[in-house]
Amino acid sequence: MSNRAGAADAWDGERIVTRFDAEAETWMFVAIHSTRLGPAAGGTRLAQYPDRDAARRDVQRLSAGMTDKWAVAGFPCGGGKAVLATPRDLRPPEREGLLRRYGALVAELAGAFTTGPDLGTSSADMDVVAETGAPYVFGRSRERGGVGGSGGWTALGVFVSMEVVCRRLFGTPSLARRSVLVQGVGGVGRPLLERLAAAGAQVRFSESDAERARVIAEQTGVESVAPGAVLESACDVFVPCAFGGVLHEESITRLRCRAVVGAANNQLAAAEDSIRLATRGILYAPDFVVNAGGAIAVTGMEAMGWTPDRAEREVRGIGATLERVLALADSAGIDPDSAARRLARERLAAAEPRLA
Ligand code: PHE
């Protein structure tokens, strides 16, 4: 089973709901990859794509990633994802209209798919989606009865994963004085940057939006690196928190880090890239293991009645999960990504098939 780039046409999911929203000229896709562990859940991504097929492939890959993410985390949800492929930056009223019509689509699915924020969408967007899509929309703002965005929780899970990796590499989990490079300072990268700075890491960041980079450097005092210089920048830990596919045959040869631990979904362009990293002596913490914090915390608190304390304990538990994955990789003599997928497959195989 491969969920990777290029293999997406062999998608092994359950169903895709496709709708063209003529008003905003936007293709809407909801992909339900697997309901074996529970109803499908996953974020809503809003982005521009080269064409409709690229958006469809992305939603397929991302929904398959959610199946593995929930399975490895031991969470009773199935894999799903939504992509809203917009033709251009939409004006606020256009965008809100689109989000409301998308919410109606989520409501039509009547609980087969629940959603939250993802790349390109925020808690404020979830408020709008929920106007028509409630009660299937999580991560709304506190003012609207939600628990707020998921980015800070995702950042916490990535941070504890970095501690696990540091203990393995350097004998101590502390991030103090470790050099860390965060690629992308959006909803996850930004809170992560602050957590790392507070822990005494020597942190730097890159950001493709130059104005945003300038503002964040000014606000945090953290140094920024030109986006084109990221791969070659020497650091202990490289932290992809922007787009997927950053780790591929060519980029891996340029990396000058000891480990990759980041929040971006689908960081590996192909499954073999996890082996390529291992061959170069770079410890790779599988993205779908370490970036589950937002999904776990927000869904746990809004759908399962968790307290914030419980959510924090569960998100910190990602550290132990990562340790298990890395131990399995060692004992089985396989790369970390294969180990994490093996764990996910075992959980899926052990589950009773759910009757609708
Ligand atoms: N963006 C989250 C992820 O990729 C998905 C998510 C967030 C799902 C919040 C539910 C609630 O893991």
Residues whose N, C-alpha, C, O or C-beta is under 5 A from the ligand:
A	BS01	LIG	G42 G43 T115 G116 P117 D118 F138 G139 S150 N291 G294 A295 V298 T299
